[in-house]
Amino acid sequence: MRGSQISRRALFGLVSAGAAAMAGGAATAAERVSSVQVGGTLSALAVSPVTGLVYAADQASGAVLVLDPDAGRVVSALAVGGQPSDVAVDTDRIYVANPPGGTVLAFDSQTHRLLSVVSAGAGASALAIDPQANLVYAVSGKTGTFAVLDSISLTQQDLLPAPKPGLAGIALDRGRRRAYCTSPTTNSVEICDLDAGAFTASVPVGASPTGIGVHELSGSVFVANSAIHHLSIVDGSAKAQVKTVLLRSEASSLAVHQGSDVVYTNGGQNGLSRVDGRTETLTGELSLGVNPGDVAVDQRTRTVYVTDPLHGTVTIVRDF
């Protein structure tokens, strides 16, 4: 929502990446797709909603690399230590999960200065932010606990007991005050009532669900099942899986573009698949010729970013 270790990068070059066909017609790859070689083992991506900078967690170096997509190069690195597994960004802060330490690190988004290291429960590995409520949520892939962090005081506010052995991903429906968490070992999505501070429902989905996202206007929840070739769609109000969308391969990550209700996932054949959340259908495929890892989307520009953990690259996809 992850290659051999590569030595400390000395060069950050922008290289072209080939693209194949997209469902509905071919496209000119040079106009839409490029790839930045950064090295390392990239586990997660996040896009700043203000600057458009892309933050890539690199487990090999124990850092978060800051990519300027317009310049086509890495412009900074945030020292984390350990093995950063996830990164989340809002207007003021950058949050990084470090499972070995059971911590979340908070950085200033303007200066990239480390502000605090917050205890988040053993194995804290996946993050979600609610800027309006000044809260950060972290779930543990090791224990399944659910940490609630205060983003103003940068302290742990609560640690909810595990509903299942381990939680792989988390997504928020902030308006309806729900968190949805994937449980790979039980093939389910666990629903947490954020106001009650308790898990209230469990929804069966596909095999080994990992990546998850919510379209907040409609309340639809999209789930990447990493051991079966389909994307699950869950009705958050009904607390039930309502449809599955067949993909070319298993998917482990996805990103929802809120303005268009379009879902991008790495369940394509060596690339991306695009699912229309309104019609709940597969509407596009794009082969990137890489082993796709984490997926993120810029909510302003709809530019999609994809990691290749085996080769240390971030692929930039526009107009897909």
Solvent accessible surface area in square Angstrom, and as a share of the most:
residue,aa,sasa,rsa
1,M,41,0.18
2,R,122,0.45
3,G,55,0.53
4,S,85,0.55
5,Q,141,0.63
6,I,71,0.36
7,S,92,0.59
8,R,148,0.54
9,R,28,0.10
10,A,94,0.73
11,L,153,0.76
12,F,71,0.30
13,G,33,0.32
14,L,100,0.50
15,V,78,0.45
16,S,104,0.67
17,A,20,0.15
18,G,57,0.55
19,A,26,0.20
20,A,59,0.46
21,A,62,0.48
22,M,38,0.17
23,A,46,0.36
24,G,90,0.87
25,G,38,0.36
26,A,89,0.69
27,A,38,0.29
28,T,77,0.45
29,A,23,0.18
30,A,91,0.71
31,E,135,0.61
32,R,21,0.08
33,V,5,0.03
34,S,23,0.15
35,S,8,0.05
36,V,0,0.00
37,Q,68,0.30
38,V,4,0.02
39,G,4,0.04
40,G,1,0.01
41,T,23,0.13
42,L,1,0.00
43,S,1,0.01
44,A,0,0.00
45,L,12,0.06
46,A,12,0.10
47,V,22,0.13
48,S,6,0.04
49,P,61,0.38
50,V,76,0.44
51,T,70,0.41
52,G,5,0.05
53,L,37,0.18
54,V,0,0.00
55,Y,3,0.01
56,A,2,0.02
57,A,0,0.00
58,D,0,0.00
59,Q,49,0.22
60,A,25,0.19
61,S,46,0.30
62,G,6,0.06
63,A,6,0.05
64,V,0,0.00
65,L,3,0.01
66,V,0,0.00
67,L,2,0.01
68,D,37,0.19
69,P,17,0.11
70,D,132,0.69
71,A,50,0.39
72,G,2,0.02
73,R,123,0.45
74,V,10,0.06
75,V,63,0.36
76,S,39,0.25
77,A,43,0.33
78,L,5,0.03
79,A,85,0.66
80,V,20,0.11
81,G,37,0.36
82,G,44,0.43
83,Q,99,0.44
84,P,0,0.00
85,S,20,0.13
86,D,25,0.13
87,V,6,0.03
88,A,14,0.11
89,V,20,0.12
90,D,17,0.09
91,T,73,0.42
92,D,92,0.48
93,R,53,0.19
94,I,0,0.00
95,Y,4,0.01
96,V,0,0.00
97,A,0,0.00
98,N,16,0.08
99,P,33,0.21
100,P,87,0.55
101,G,45,0.43
102,G,7,0.07
103,T,23,0.13
104,V,1,0.01
105,L,10,0.05
106,A,1,0.00
107,F,5,0.02
108,D,36,0.18
109,S,15,0.09
110,Q,128,0.57
111,T,94,0.55
112,H,39,0.17
113,R,150,0.55
114,L,80,0.40
115,L,51,0.25
116,S,31,0.20
117,V,81,0.46
118,V,8,0.04
119,S,68,0.44
120,A,1,0.01
121,G,12,0.11
122,A,56,0.43
123,G,8,0.07
124,A,0,0.00
125,S,22,0.14
126,A,8,0.06
127,L,13,0.06
128,A,13,0.10
129,I,24,0.12
130,D,4,0.02
131,P,46,0.29
132,Q,146,0.65
133,A,40,0.31
134,N,60,0.31
135,L,22,0.11
136,V,1,0.00
137,Y,3,0.01
138,A,1,0.00
139,V,0,0.00
140,S,0,0.00
141,G,43,0.42
142,K,150,0.63
143,T,48,0.28
144,G,0,0.00
145,T,25,0.15
146,F,0,0.00
147,A,0,0.00
148,V,15,0.09
149,L,6,0.03
150,D,33,0.17
151,S,15,0.10
152,I,123,0.62
153,S,65,0.42
154,L,27,0.13
155,T,69,0.40
156,Q,68,0.30
157,Q,109,0.48
158,D,65,0.34
159,L,71,0.35
160,L,12,0.06
161,P,109,0.69
162,A,45,0.35
163,P,38,0.24
164,K,53,0.23
165,P,84,0.53
166,G,8,0.07
167,L,1,0.00
168,A,38,0.30
169,G,10,0.09
170,I,16,0.08
171,A,11,0.09
172,L,16,0.08
173,D,0,0.00
174,R,84,0.31
175,G,70,0.68
176,R,92,0.34
177,R,58,0.21
178,R,49,0.18
179,A,0,0.00
180,Y,0,0.00
181,C,0,0.00
182,T,0,0.00
183,S,0,0.00
184,P,34,0.21
185,T,101,0.58
186,T,57,0.33
187,N,64,0.33
188,S,6,0.04
189,V,0,0.00
190,E,5,0.02
191,I,2,0.01
192,C,0,0.00
193,D,47,0.24
194,L,22,0.11
195,D,108,0.56
196,A,71,0.55
197,G,30,0.29
198,A,44,0.34
199,F,46,0.19
200,T,80,0.47
201,A,26,0.20
202,S,57,0.37
203,V,1,0.01
204,P,102,0.64
205,V,21,0.12
206,G,8,0.08
207,A,33,0.26
208,S,30,0.19
209,P,0,0.00
210,T,25,0.15
211,G,1,0.01
212,I,18,0.09
213,G,9,0.09
214,V,7,0.04
215,H,11,0.05
216,E,42,0.19
217,L,152,0.76
218,S,62,0.40
219,G,7,0.06
220,S,23,0.15
221,V,0,0.00
222,F,0,0.00
223,V,0,0.00
224,A,0,0.00
225,N,0,0.00
226,S,37,0.24
227,A,59,0.46
228,I,66,0.34
229,H,76,0.34
230,H,32,0.14
231,L,0,0.00
232,S,0,0.00
233,I,1,0.01
234,V,0,0.00
235,D,54,0.28
236,G,1,0.01
237,S,77,0.50
238,A,65,0.51
239,K,81,0.34
240,A,41,0.32
241,Q,69,0.31
242,V,83,0.48
243,K,78,0.33
244,T,54,0.32
245,V,9,0.05
246,L,137,0.68
247,L,7,0.04
248,R,134,0.49
249,S,31,0.20
250,E,76,0.34
251,A,1,0.00
252,S,35,0.23
253,S,1,0.00
254,L,12,0.06
255,A,12,0.09
256,V,10,0.06
257,H,17,0.08
258,Q,64,0.28
259,G,74,0.71
260,S,20,0.13
261,D,8,0.04
262,V,9,0.05
263,V,0,0.00
264,Y,0,0.00
265,T,0,0.00
266,N,8,0.04
267,G,0,0.00
268,G,2,0.02
269,Q,111,0.49
270,N,84,0.43
271,G,0,0.00
272,L,0,0.00
273,S,0,0.00
274,R,36,0.13
275,V,0,0.00
276,D,21,0.11
277,G,7,0.07
278,R,168,0.61
279,T,81,0.47
280,E,44,0.20
281,T,56,0.33
282,L,64,0.32
283,T,52,0.30
284,G,0,0.00
285,E,24,0.11
286,L,3,0.01
287,S,32,0.20
288,L,5,0.03
289,G,65,0.63
290,V,29,0.16
291,N,73,0.38
292,P,20,0.13
293,G,11,0.11
294,D,7,0.04
295,V,7,0.04
296,A,10,0.08
297,V,13,0.08
298,D,6,0.03
299,Q,84,0.37
300,R,132,0.48
301,T,83,0.48
302,R,78,0.28
303,T,9,0.05
304,V,1,0.00
305,Y,5,0.02
306,V,0,0.00
307,T,0,0.00
308,D,2,0.01
309,P,15,0.09
310,L,92,0.46
311,H,109,0.49
312,G,0,0.00
313,T,13,0.08
314,V,1,0.00
315,T,2,0.01
316,I,1,0.01
317,V,0,0.00
318,R,82,0.30
319,D,124,0.64
320,F,10,0.04
